[in-house]
Amino acid sequence: MVQQDKKIGHNNSRIKTIIEISLMVSLGIILQIIEAPLPRPLPWAKLGLANVITLISLLLFSLKEAVFISIIRIALVSILLGTIFNPGFFLSLSGGLMSTFIMGLVLIIFPKRFSLIGVSLIGALVHNMTQLGVAYILFYNQLHISWNNVLYFLPLMLAWAIPTGFIVGYLTKLILPVILNTRKRVNW
């Protein structure tokens, strides 16, 4: 009987985790779709509101689960927006995965050294640098762009990453306590 109770408790815990992961994916999708039609100062320059959910996921779950949330969110949004497997999808996926992975490593290796804003800034910088590298790989043969020409975009992308990383980190700092209190209230 005790063994069966442990099994039931384990299943309940697993179900709760699946529900929370599903909620994180859903919230990320909603934020990314809301942001999609907003005007941008440059074609690639997005605020990246869905990265709030990525950062919260890194704090609530394992790195593996946070990466899973990012992959599913990016794939589902790309399907919904009709951009699956186009260059934008690969740029989004590569930037999202690399920034999630690096932010996760920062949180694991230096758990108290960086604030949420600092971790978000690192994620934004990694995201933009990864996208720049992947854009070069995707478009080099078609456009015959040299790496030196690609590097001209680096200051613009890094300049954009700083305010967006700050905003995402700040929003995460505001939203995380609400999520933690909600989990506590519903005895999660």
C-alpha positions, 0 to 999 in steps of 0.5 A: 500500500505504501509503495502504491501511495509513493507511485501515486504521489510521483505521478501527481508530481509528474502531472503537475510538472507537465501542466506547469511546462504546458502553461509556460509554453502557452504563455511564451506562445501568447507573448511571442504572437502578441509581439509579432505584429508590433513595429520594429526599428529594424527588421530583426529587432524584437523586444523578445517578450517570450524570453521572460518565460524562458528565464522563468522556466530556467528558474522553475525547472531544469535546464533540460526542461527549459530548453524543451519549453523553448523548442516547443514554443518556437516550433509552435509559433512558427507553425502558427505564423507560417514561418516554419523552416524558413530562415527566420525559424532557424534564426529564432531556434538557434538564438533561442536555444543557445541563449537558453543554454548559456543562461542556464549554465550561468544560473548553474555555475554562478547561482548568486553572482548575476541578477536576473537582469544580468542573466537576461543581458547575457542571454540577449547578447548570446541570442543576437551573436548566435543569430548573426553567426547563423545568418552568415551561414545561411546566406553566405552562398546566396549573397556572397557576404564576407564575414567582415560585412556581417560584423558591421551588424554586430554593434547594432545587434549588441546595442539592441541586446542591451536595452531588450535584455534589461527589459526582459530581466526587469519584467522577469523580476516583476513577474516571478514573485507573482508566479511563485505566490500563485504556485504557493496559493494553489498548493502546487 
